[in-house]
């Protein structure tokens, strides 16, 4: 068991799951408070790192592509509201490094691949939920999305009244934060009704101006995203040969002997080292252990 308790939050790792609990400090983002406790399975992790600073440091998680619907819908553009970061006070640097070592060792022992996931490993926000920000309110009950406009909405968009979208008609969803002079948005891509209009005029988008509640729109995006086909599945369906047919026609792979398995393990260790999951020392030790068995 490895645990670090800070004003910013608490991270606890039991060898299988890393639990992230937001703190009660006033600087904890509204998004993290709204998400509450996150249970991240080891198989969803691509890596963990700790960055030291003069006054405080930061623990950072890197999840595998396609593991989390929230990251998928938001593209990881959370800034200081990132739920997968933890501010660490200088007197707890040793504890943070211990947590990093424990997680990295578990990733190595369990041989967790760094490759993309073919299904979501985190459940996404629960429904129903409703968020008001920017020029509207977005609500989702698991089957229908409801977009209601306020007095700040452009008349060309609000004239048609409340917008209702069936989940079956939604092909994609994206949340983009406001950056600089560029406004953000929550945008739904609707089948058979494409639009290239900016969010200000798009009836399938909520325009965001960079205010405090904007990141909460990412929760709506994630709740919808987790109920859409996984991107990996969509890619498989678009390939020339259907996956089931390919599996039937492919010859059975021969069982690997020990030598081949060890060579494959060396390649995996090299990939983990290149992506930063393993330090130079960890890679050297793990590589030496495998070479002794060849």
PASESE-15871 format. One line per field, with one value per residue: residue number from 0; z, x, y of N, C-alpha, C, O in turn. Coordinates in steps of 0.05 Angstrom, whole numbers. Last residue first. Layout:
N
num <- (NUM, ...)
n_z <- (Z, ...)
n_x <- (X, ...)
n_y <- (Y, ...)
ca_z <- (Z, ...)
ca_x <- (X, ...)
ca_y <- (Y, ...)
c_z <- (Z, ...)
c_x <- (X, ...)
c_y <- (Y, ...)
o_z <- (Z, ...)
o_x <- (X, ...)
o_y <- (Y, ...)
This chain:
294
num <- (293, 292, 291, 290, 289, 288, 287, 286, 285, 284, 283, 282, 281, 280, 279, 278, 277, 276, 275, 274, 273, 272, 271, 270, 269, 268, 267, 266, 265, 264, 263, 262, 261, 260, 259, 258, 257, 256, 255, 254, 253, 252, 251, 250, 249, 248, 247, 246, 245, 244, 243, 242, 241, 240, 239, 238, 237, 236, 235, 234, 233, 232, 231, 230, 229, 228, 227, 226, 225, 224, 223, 222, 221, 220, 219, 218, 217, 216, 215, 214, 213, 212, 211, 210, 209, 208, 207, 206, 205, 204, 203, 202, 201, 200, 199, 198, 197, 196, 195, 194, 193, 192, 191, 190, 189, 188, 187, 186, 185, 184, 183, 182, 181, 180, 179, 178, 177, 176, 175, 174, 173, 172, 171, 170, 169, 168, 167, 166, 165, 164, 163, 162, 161, 160, 159, 158, 157, 156, 155, 154, 153, 152, 151, 150, 149, 148, 147, 146, 145, 144, 143, 142, 141, 140, 139, 138, 137, 136, 135, 134, 133, 132, 131, 130, 129, 128, 127, 126, 125, 124, 123, 122, 121, 120, 119, 118, 117, 116, 115, 114, 113, 112, 111, 110, 109, 108, 107, 106, 105, 104, 103, 102, 101, 100, 99, 98, 97, 96, 95, 94, 93, 92, 91, 90, 89, 88, 87, 86, 85, 84, 83, 82, 81, 80, 79, 78, 77, 76, 75, 74, 73, 72, 71, 70, 69, 68, 67, 66, 65, 64, 63, 62, 61, 60, 59, 58, 57, 56, 55, 54, 53, 52, 51, 50, 49, 48, 47, 46, 45, 44, 43, 42, 41, 40, 39, 38, 37, 36, 35, 34, 33, 32, 31, 30, 29, 28, 27, 26, 25, 24, 23, 22, 21, 20, 19, 18, 17, 16, 15, 14, 13, 12, 11, 10, 9, 8, 7, 6, 5, 4, 3, 2, 1, 0)
n_z <- (-419, -368, -367, -394, -353, -319, -352, -357, -305, -300, -341, -326, -278, -297, -331, -316, -353, -381, -427, -476, -473, -435, -461, -504, -477, -457, -505, -521, -480, -490, -537, -516, -484, -523, -550, -509, -497, -554, -567, -610, -672, -686, -737, -791, -803, -810, -763, -758, -801, -785, -742, -766, -837, -878, -883, -829, -798, -752, -728, -716, -678, -638, -623, -603, -583, -593, -533, -479, -468, -488, -450, -407, -430, -436, -384, -366, -393, -367, -327, -347, -338, -290, -294, -364, -419, -452, -499, -531, -548, -609, -646, -671, -679, -668, -635, -659, -731, -777, -803, -792, -811, -803, -805, -736, -703, -655, -607, -565, -524, -527, -521, -558, -558, -532, -488, -495, -468, -484, -515, -524, -568, -598, -651, -670, -649, -652, -604, -568, -595, -574, -575, -559, -553, -610, -655, -635, -618, -663, -673, -624, -580, -510, -463, -442, -462, -483, -476, -500, -481, -503, -482, -452, -407, -399, -397, -415, -416, -427, -453, -462, -403, -368, -330, -335, -309, -311, -289, -296, -278, -321, -333, -321, -353, -398, -462, -509, -529, -515, -541, -505, -463, -421, -361, -331, -278, -267, -287, -256, -205, -211, -215, -165, -131, -150, -137, -81, -71, -87, -47, -2, -14, -13, 29, 35, -8, -30, -93, -131, -181, -237, -262, -271, -286, -281, -305, -365, -398, -448, -464, -499, -483, -496, -473, -419, -410, -421, -420, -456, -502, -484, -414, -376, -331, -275, -234, -179, -167, -113, -86, -85, -128, -151, -187, -212, -226, -263, -296, -349, -367, -338, -338, -305, -254, -253, -214, -188, -160, -122, -159, -199, -171, -158, -210, -226, -191, -163, -103, -71, -22, -5, -2, -55, -89, -94, -131, -128, -169, -161, -148, -107, -83, -72, -67, -58, -41, -46, -30, 18, 16, 25, -8, -2, -18, 0)
n_x <- (364, 365, 394, 361, 326, 359, 375, 326, 318, 362, 353, 304, 317, 354, 323, 253, 194, 163, 183, 182, 229, 215, 175, 204, 239, 203, 187, 235, 240, 195, 211, 252, 222, 193, 233, 250, 205, 161, 92, 52, 29, -36, -79, -93, -153, -207, -229, -210, -235, -287, -286, -269, -277, -230, -220, -243, -282, -282, -235, -250, -288, -258, -228, -268, -329, -392, -416, -414, -372, -391, -429, -395, -360, -393, -407, -355, -344, -372, -338, -305, -340, -346, -313, -303, -294, -338, -369, -429, -451, -481, -519, -528, -478, -461, -417, -386, -390, -413, -415, -451, -492, -533, -523, -506, -474, -429, -430, -387, -374, -319, -284, -255, -194, -158, -140, -185, -236, -233, -277, -303, -344, -371, -407, -456, -522, -568, -572, -585, -623, -628, -662, -661, -707, -707, -693, -667, -615, -585, -595, -583, -535, -548, -559, -604, -597, -622, -610, -606, -603, -597, -617, -596, -573, -589, -561, -558, -531, -548, -511, -466, -431, -468, -496, -509, -532, -544, -567, -501, -431, -372, -333, -307, -247, -234, -261, -222, -173, -118, -51, 7, 37, 15, 40, 66, 66, 117, 111, 70, 95, 136, 105, 81, 127, 151, 111, 111, 163, 158, 123, 155, 194, 164, 141, 158, 135, 71, 44, -14, -29, -70, -116, -152, -134, -139, -97, -111, -140, -142, -150, -192, -243, -257, -215, -217, -267, -259, -197, -168, -147, -80, -67, -48, -3, -3, 42, 55, 97, 118, 139, 183, 216, 195, 195, 149, 139, 96, 73, 37, -9, -63, -102, -86, -98, -156, -174, -226, -236, -282, -304, -320, -324, -271, -249, -278, -260, -195, -169, -162, -183, -181, -198, -176, -200, -170, -157, -128, -107, -105, -67, -36, -61, -51, -79, -76, -113, -104, -82, -60, -46, -19, -5, 11, 12, 17)
n_y <- (-314, -297, -251, -216, -202, -173, -131, -104, -85, -51, -14, 8, 33, 71, 103, 89, 75, 111, 135, 111, 81, 42, 14, -6, -41, -77, -101, -125, -163, -195, -219, -250, -284, -312, -339, -373, -406, -405, -394, -433, -405, -383, -407, -363, -326, -330, -314, -262, -238, -241, -206, -156, -152, -120, -65, -23, -1, -29, -10, 42, 32, 10, 54, 89, 57, 87, 121, 125, 158, 208, 225, 235, 272, 317, 327, 341, 387, 425, 439, 479, 527, 552, 599, 617, 616, 614, 571, 549, 487, 461, 455, 503, 551, 601, 594, 554, 564, 513, 467, 408, 351, 311, 258, 258, 311, 324, 374, 411, 462, 509, 573, 628, 659, 690, 640, 590, 550, 478, 434, 371, 333, 275, 239, 224, 216, 188, 160, 201, 254, 320, 380, 449, 502, 548, 574, 619, 612, 625, 678, 703, 675, 677, 702, 681, 611, 546, 476, 414, 347, 282, 217, 175, 196, 247, 311, 380, 444, 510, 568, 599, 584, 534, 483, 415, 354, 283, 218, 190, 193, 196, 135, 86, 63, 36, 26, -12, -17, 28, 32, 8, -7, -62, -86, -126, -130, -109, -56, -35, -41, -3, 44, 46, 50, 98, 135, 131, 151, 203, 221, 216, 255, 302, 328, 379, 407, 381, 370, 366, 320, 301, 286, 327, 392, 446, 470, 436, 402, 370, 318, 313, 307, 255, 226, 239, 213, 159, 127, 97, 120, 114, 108, 166, 189, 233, 268, 309, 363, 407, 470, 503, 485, 420, 357, 313, 246, 203, 144, 110, 87, 53, 15, -26, -7, 36, 88, 119, 182, 219, 278, 312, 360, 370, 375, 422, 461, 449, 473, 517, 507, 437, 386, 341, 282, 221, 166, 103, 54, -16, -54, -34, 7, 75, 138, 207, 264, 336, 384, 372, 301, 239, 179, 111, 43, -24)
ca_z <- (-447, -373, -352, -408, -376, -309, -343, -381, -317, -281, -341, -351, -278, -277, -342, -315, -338, -359, -401, -469, -492, -430, -436, -509, -493, -438, -489, -538, -483, -465, -538, -536, -472, -502, -564, -521, -477, -535, -565, -583, -657, -681, -708, -780, -795, -832, -772, -737, -801, -809, -737, -746, -811, -869, -906, -843, -824, -769, -737, -736, -703, -651, -633, -627, -576, -600, -562, -491, -459, -501, -477, -403, -422, -460, -402, -354, -401, -392, -320, -347, -365, -294, -275, -337, -401, -452, -472, -532, -527, -592, -633, -652, -683, -685, -630, -636, -705, -764, -801, -793, -805, -799, -826, -762, -707, -683, -614, -592, -522, -535, -521, -540, -571, -544, -498, -493, -479, -465, -519, -507, -563, -579, -636, -680, -644, -674, -629, -568, -586, -591, -564, -577, -540, -584, -658, -647, -598, -652, -695, -632, -605, -535, -476, -454, -443, -487, -471, -500, -483, -496, -497, -478, -416, -382, -409, -397, -429, -407, -451, -472, -430, -372, -343, -330, -323, -302, -305, -306, -277, -301, -341, -328, -333, -373, -440, -495, -548, -506, -538, -529, -466, -447, -373, -360, -291, -259, -297, -285, -211, -207, -238, -189, -128, -151, -164, -96, -64, -102, -75, -4, -11, -38, 22, 56, -9, -14, -70, -121, -152, -226, -260, -248, -293, -271, -276, -351, -373, -447, -442, -510, -478, -505, -501, -434, -404, -439, -405, -431, -505, -503, -441, -381, -360, -287, -259, -189, -179, -136, -87, -63, -104, -154, -163, -219, -205, -260, -274, -335, -385, -335, -353, -334, -263, -252, -239, -185, -185, -123, -134, -206, -182, -137, -193, -241, -190, -184, -118, -98, -40, -7, 4, -28, -88, -79, -130, -121, -158, -167, -170, -124, -69, -91, -53, -77, -31, -50, -57, 18, 13, 33, -3, 0, -19, 0)
ca_x <- (367, 348, 405, 385, 316, 345, 395, 338, 299, 359, 378, 306, 297, 362, 346, 277, 217, 151, 187, 159, 227, 237, 169, 182, 250, 218, 168, 223, 260, 196, 189, 259, 241, 179, 217, 268, 216, 179, 119, 59, 43, -8, -72, -84, -124, -190, -236, -203, -206, -279, -294, -252, -289, -240, -231, -222, -277, -305, -236, -228, -296, -278, -214, -253, -301, -373, -412, -437, -370, -370, -438, -418, -350, -380, -428, -369, -329, -384, -359, -295, -335, -360, -307, -311, -271, -322, -358, -405, -453, -458, -510, -548, -483, -485, -435, -404, -376, -417, -388, -450, -466, -538, -541, -508, -499, -431, -440, -398, -382, -345, -286, -276, -210, -181, -134, -156, -229, -234, -253, -302, -317, -374, -383, -433, -496, -562, -568, -558, -622, -613, -662, -651, -691, -716, -706, -693, -636, -584, -597, -611, -540, -545, -533, -606, -602, -607, -627, -591, -620, -583, -623, -608, -564, -601, -560, -568, -531, -548, -533, -492, -431, -444, -501, -489, -539, -529, -569, -523, -457, -391, -345, -336, -260, -228, -257, -247, -194, -139, -78, -9, 34, 25, 18, 71, 41, 111, 131, 67, 70, 142, 122, 65, 108, 165, 119, 87, 156, 176, 115, 131, 202, 176, 130, 165, 164, 88, 58, 7, -31, -47, -95, -157, -129, -162, -95, -94, -152, -136, -130, -165, -231, -275, -221, -194, -263, -277, -215, -175, -172, -99, -65, -65, -8, -9, 27, 52, 72, 122, 121, 164, 228, 198, 201, 166, 139, 120, 70, 60, 14, -41, -108, -86, -70, -143, -160, -212, -232, -261, -302, -315, -348, -290, -240, -280, -288, -213, -177, -149, -198, -169, -218, -175, -193, -191, -151, -151, -97, -120, -85, -24, -61, -46, -74, -73, -100, -118, -93, -84, -39, -41, 5, -9, 27, 0)
ca_y <- (-322, -320, -274, -227, -217, -196, -150, -115, -104, -73, -29, -6, 12, 51, 89, 105, 65, 97, 148, 128, 103, 60, 27, 12, -18, -60, -86, -104, -142, -179, -201, -230, -266, -296, -318, -355, -387, -418, -383, -425, -425, -376, -406, -388, -326, -338, -340, -281, -240, -256, -234, -170, -151, -146, -80, -38, 12, -33, -38, 37, 46, -6, 31, 96, 64, 66, 120, 110, 130, 193, 217, 217, 245, 305, 320, 318, 363, 415, 420, 452, 515, 527, 578, 621, 615, 639, 575, 566, 507, 469, 431, 494, 522, 599, 617, 548, 566, 539, 479, 437, 364, 340, 268, 244, 296, 319, 348, 407, 434, 498, 544, 616, 639, 704, 667, 595, 576, 501, 450, 394, 345, 297, 247, 210, 230, 206, 145, 190, 226, 301, 353, 428, 481, 538, 548, 623, 608, 598, 659, 699, 689, 661, 709, 707, 632, 571, 499, 439, 370, 306, 241, 169, 170, 227, 284, 359, 417, 488, 548, 608, 597, 550, 509, 435, 378, 307, 242, 205, 181, 207, 160, 86, 80, 23, 44, -6, -21, 9, 42, 12, 22, -51, -70, -123, -139, -136, -74, -35, -56, -31, 35, 44, 28, 72, 131, 124, 123, 186, 221, 200, 227, 293, 301, 360, 399, 399, 358, 384, 325, 315, 266, 309, 364, 430, 467, 456, 412, 399, 323, 314, 333, 276, 223, 247, 241, 174, 144, 85, 105, 125, 97, 143, 188, 207, 267, 282, 354, 389, 447, 505, 497, 448, 373, 336, 266, 218, 163, 119, 86, 71, 40, -31, -7, 10, 83, 93, 167, 199, 262, 284, 348, 366, 353, 397, 453, 457, 449, 518, 525, 463, 407, 353, 311, 235, 194, 119, 79, 8, -59, -54, -19, 53, 113, 185, 240, 311, 383, 390, 329, 256, 206, 132, 68, 0)
c_z <- (-450, -402, -359, -394, -390, -331, -333, -373, -341, -293, -323, -351, -303, -277, -323, -327, -339, -341, -377, -442, -486, -448, -429, -484, -498, -453, -469, -522, -500, -467, -513, -538, -491, -489, -544, -535, -489, -517, -546, -582, -629, -665, -704, -751, -784, -825, -793, -747, -781, -809, -760, -742, -791, -842, -896, -864, -840, -797, -756, -746, -724, -677, -648, -639, -603, -594, -568, -521, -470, -494, -490, -430, -419, -454, -426, -372, -389, -402, -345, -340, -364, -321, -281, -320, -372, -432, -473, -503, -528, -571, -615, -638, -663, -689, -644, -630, -682, -738, -787, -789, -807, -793, -822, -780, -735, -688, -645, -596, -548, -525, -529, -542, -551, -558, -507, -505, -474, -480, -500, -511, -544, -573, -617, -665, -653, -671, -653, -594, -588, -579, -583, -563, -560, -573, -632, -650, -610, -633, -686, -655, -615, -559, -503, -468, -457, -466, -472, -498, -481, -500, -485, -495, -443, -389, -390, -412, -408, -422, -428, -470, -438, -399, -344, -345, -315, -320, -294, -289, -287, -301, -319, -338, -341, -349, -414, -472, -535, -528, -529, -521, -490, -448, -399, -374, -322, -275, -292, -298, -242, -213, -235, -212, -153, -150, -168, -125, -79, -96, -92, -33, -14, -37, -5, 51, 12, -11, -56, -95, -144, -196, -252, -243, -269, -276, -265, -322, -360, -422, -438, -489, -489, -502, -511, -464, -420, -434, -423, -416, -479, -504, -459, -410, -365, -317, -267, -214, -188, -147, -113, -63, -80, -129, -170, -194, -212, -237, -270, -313, -371, -356, -353, -350, -293, -264, -238, -212, -178, -150, -136, -181, -190, -147, -170, -224, -205, -180, -138, -114, -68, -27, 3, -25, -60, -78, -117, -117, -153, -154, -180, -149, -85, -75, -74, -61, -53, -38, -62, -9, 15, 32, 2, 5, -19, 0)
c_x <- (388, 351, 390, 396, 340, 335, 382, 359, 311, 340, 375, 331, 299, 343, 355, 300, 240, 172, 175, 161, 204, 235, 190, 175, 229, 230, 182, 203, 250, 217, 188, 236, 250, 197, 203, 253, 233, 190, 136, 88, 50, 5, -43, -76, -116, -160, -216, -208, -196, -249, -284, -259, -272, -252, -243, -235, -256, -300, -259, -229, -275, -287, -233, -239, -286, -344, -393, -436, -393, -369, -417, -429, -373, -371, -415, -392, -341, -369, -373, -316, -325, -356, -321, -308, -278, -299, -338, -396, -427, -466, -486, -541, -504, -493, -462, -424, -396, -401, -390, -422, -468, -512, -548, -529, -499, -455, -441, -406, -397, -348, -314, -275, -230, -200, -159, -151, -199, -228, -254, -276, -321, -346, -389, -408, -473, -535, -561, -552, -593, -615, -649, -651, -685, -698, -714, -708, -664, -607, -597, -614, -568, -551, -529, -581, -602, -615, -611, -612, -604, -602, -606, -612, -574, -592, -570, -567, -538, -550, -530, -515, -458, -445, -475, -497, -519, -536, -551, -548, -478, -418, -364, -347, -289, -238, -254, -241, -222, -160, -97, -37, 16, 20, 28, 48, 44, 87, 125, 87, 66, 118, 130, 81, 91, 146, 133, 94, 131, 171, 132, 122, 178, 184, 141, 154, 171, 116, 75, 18, -8, -51, -68, -135, -133, -158, -118, -93, -136, -148, -124, -144, -203, -261, -237, -200, -240, -274, -233, -197, -181, -124, -87, -62, -24, -12, 22, 34, 74, 96, 128, 145, 209, 210, 203, 170, 159, 117, 97, 53, 40, -19, -84, -91, -68, -115, -147, -200, -216, -260, -280, -314, -344, -315, -260, -272, -293, -241, -198, -156, -187, -183, -206, -197, -193, -183, -175, -143, -122, -108, -99, -41, -49, -44, -72, -65, -100, -102, -109, -98, -64, -32, -20, 5, 6, 18)
c_y <- (-345, -330, -300, -251, -231, -214, -175, -137, -118, -94, -54, -24, -5, 27, 66, 89, 84, 85, 134, 141, 122, 85, 48, 28, 3, -36, -67, -88, -119, -157, -183, -209, -244, -276, -300, -332, -366, -397, -401, -416, -415, -398, -401, -385, -353, -339, -350, -310, -261, -260, -251, -199, -166, -143, -107, -55, -3, -21, -43, 9, 42, 6, 12, 72, 69, 75, 97, 109, 113, 164, 200, 208, 225, 277, 305, 308, 338, 391, 409, 431, 486, 514, 551, 596, 620, 639, 598, 572, 523, 489, 436, 468, 513, 569, 614, 570, 562, 540, 506, 446, 394, 354, 298, 257, 283, 301, 346, 378, 429, 470, 535, 586, 627, 684, 681, 622, 581, 527, 474, 408, 369, 307, 270, 217, 213, 220, 162, 175, 216, 273, 334, 401, 459, 516, 536, 596, 609, 593, 630, 679, 682, 679, 695, 716, 659, 592, 525, 462, 396, 330, 264, 194, 162, 198, 264, 333, 396, 462, 528, 588, 606, 562, 525, 461, 400, 330, 265, 200, 200, 194, 170, 113, 84, 39, 28, 12, -19, 6, 20, 22, 28, -20, -57, -108, -137, -147, -103, -55, -58, -49, 5, 33, 24, 49, 104, 119, 114, 156, 203, 198, 208, 263, 291, 331, 379, 389, 379, 372, 343, 319, 279, 288, 346, 400, 450, 450, 434, 412, 353, 321, 335, 304, 246, 246, 252, 205, 161, 100, 92, 107, 110, 133, 162, 210, 238, 283, 325, 381, 431, 481, 497, 459, 403, 353, 288, 238, 177, 138, 95, 66, 59, -7, -10, 11, 56, 86, 141, 185, 241, 266, 319, 353, 348, 373, 426, 446, 457, 493, 526, 481, 435, 374, 322, 264, 209, 148, 97, 32, -34, -61, -41, 27, 91, 160, 219, 288, 357, 389, 346, 285, 224, 159, 91, 25)
o_z <- (-472, -409, -355, -407, -398, -329, -338, -385, -345, -292, -331, -360, -303, -277, -332, -332, -360, -317, -355, -434, -490, -439, -418, -485, -497, -442, -465, -525, -494, -457, -515, -540, -482, -484, -548, -532, -481, -520, -526, -595, -625, -646, -718, -742, -768, -839, -795, -740, -786, -816, -756, -740, -798, -824, -906, -863, -863, -817, -776, -770, -748, -697, -668, -664, -622, -600, -550, -533, -470, -511, -503, -432, -427, -470, -436, -376, -400, -417, -345, -347, -380, -327, -277, -330, -356, -427, -492, -486, -526, -574, -606, -620, -639, -700, -635, -620, -686, -725, -786, -773, -822, -772, -835, -770, -755, -678, -659, -590, -553, -520, -538, -562, -531, -568, -493, -528, -452, -502, -501, -511, -547, -572, -620, -665, -644, -689, -672, -604, -607, -556, -607, -541, -577, -584, -632, -649, -598, -633, -699, -655, -615, -559, -517, -483, -482, -455, -462, -515, -461, -521, -461, -520, -457, -379, -367, -436, -387, -440, -412, -483, -423, -417, -324, -368, -291, -343, -270, -276, -288, -322, -302, -350, -365, -326, -408, -462, -548, -544, -535, -498, -495, -435, -398, -394, -336, -284, -309, -317, -252, -225, -255, -227, -161, -164, -187, -137, -89, -113, -110, -43, -25, -56, -17, 67, 7, -12, -69, -77, -148, -187, -259, -223, -248, -271, -242, -314, -343, -423, -426, -497, -489, -518, -533, -480, -432, -452, -439, -402, -479, -506, -450, -428, -360, -327, -267, -214, -203, -138, -131, -41, -58, -110, -192, -182, -218, -231, -274, -311, -379, -362, -368, -374, -306, -281, -222, -230, -165, -161, -151, -182, -187, -133, -164, -223, -197, -168, -131, -138, -87, -46, 10, -44, -43, -68, -128, -101, -172, -131, -203, -169, -78, -57, -91, -45, -67, -28, -81, -11, 13, 45, -14, 20, -34, 16)
o_x <- (394, 341, 400, 407, 338, 336, 392, 360, 307, 346, 383, 330, 297, 352, 362, 298, 246, 170, 177, 144, 207, 239, 184, 171, 234, 230, 173, 202, 255, 213, 181, 241, 253, 189, 201, 260, 232, 186, 127, 105, 55, -7, -26, -69, -131, -144, -209, -192, -177, -239, -275, -242, -261, -239, -264, -259, -251, -311, -256, -225, -282, -291, -226, -237, -290, -337, -378, -453, -390, -365, -423, -439, -370, -374, -425, -395, -338, -380, -385, -313, -335, -366, -308, -302, -260, -287, -323, -412, -405, -484, -473, -555, -499, -514, -482, -446, -420, -397, -370, -407, -484, -510, -565, -550, -493, -456, -452, -391, -418, -329, -331, -266, -222, -221, -179, -155, -189, -216, -273, -255, -339, -327, -409, -388, -470, -527, -549, -529, -579, -609, -657, -640, -702, -676, -728, -732, -684, -618, -607, -634, -577, -569, -510, -581, -600, -636, -588, -628, -588, -615, -601, -612, -563, -603, -561, -571, -527, -567, -511, -535, -472, -459, -462, -505, -513, -545, -545, -549, -474, -427, -372, -368, -295, -237, -269, -218, -242, -164, -93, -45, 10, 2, 48, 38, 26, 87, 127, 80, 58, 122, 130, 72, 86, 149, 127, 84, 130, 174, 122, 114, 180, 180, 129, 158, 190, 120, 91, 3, 15, -74, -47, -135, -120, -176, -117, -87, -147, -165, -104, -122, -191, -267, -232, -190, -242, -278, -222, -214, -201, -122, -109, -54, -15, -21, 40, 14, 92, 75, 140, 136, 217, 215, 212, 150, 182, 95, 118, 31, 62, -12, -85, -86, -51, -109, -128, -214, -196, -281, -260, -323, -363, -327, -265, -286, -309, -245, -218, -148, -200, -194, -220, -213, -209, -162, -197, -125, -136, -99, -106, -31, -52, -27, -89, -47, -120, -80, -125, -122, -86, -12, -38, 25, -14, 36)
o_y <- (-354, -352, -322, -269, -254, -238, -197, -158, -142, -118, -76, -47, -30, 4, 45, 65, 96, 85, 144, 156, 146, 107, 69, 52, 27, -14, -45, -63, -96, -135, -159, -185, -221, -253, -276, -309, -342, -373, -410, -427, -391, -408, -412, -364, -365, -352, -373, -328, -275, -281, -273, -216, -187, -133, -115, -60, 4, -31, -58, 4, 38, -9, 1, 70, 55, 98, 88, 97, 88, 147, 180, 185, 202, 259, 285, 284, 316, 375, 388, 408, 470, 492, 530, 575, 627, 660, 601, 578, 511, 505, 417, 460, 514, 564, 622, 564, 565, 520, 521, 435, 405, 367, 309, 265, 296, 278, 363, 360, 441, 455, 551, 575, 616, 693, 683, 627, 576, 527, 489, 395, 385, 292, 284, 201, 190, 235, 152, 175, 222, 270, 333, 399, 451, 511, 515, 596, 600, 571, 613, 664, 659, 695, 700, 735, 660, 591, 525, 465, 399, 332, 266, 193, 145, 179, 263, 331, 395, 458, 530, 591, 620, 552, 530, 460, 403, 327, 265, 179, 225, 184, 155, 113, 86, 29, 10, 13, -25, 24, -3, 21, 52, -10, -43, -117, -145, -170, -120, -69, -79, -70, -9, 16, 1, 29, 90, 99, 91, 139, 188, 177, 187, 249, 273, 313, 363, 364, 392, 365, 336, 323, 270, 275, 349, 384, 442, 427, 449, 430, 359, 329, 357, 322, 257, 263, 273, 220, 176, 89, 77, 83, 116, 149, 140, 230, 222, 296, 318, 389, 441, 473, 491, 444, 410, 362, 283, 246, 165, 148, 87, 43, 79, -7, 2, 27, 52, 78, 142, 177, 246, 243, 303, 336, 325, 353, 410, 425, 470, 491, 534, 471, 454, 380, 313, 271, 209, 154, 105, 31, -31, -71, -65, 24, 88, 161, 214, 291, 356, 392, 336, 292, 225, 160, 90, 27)
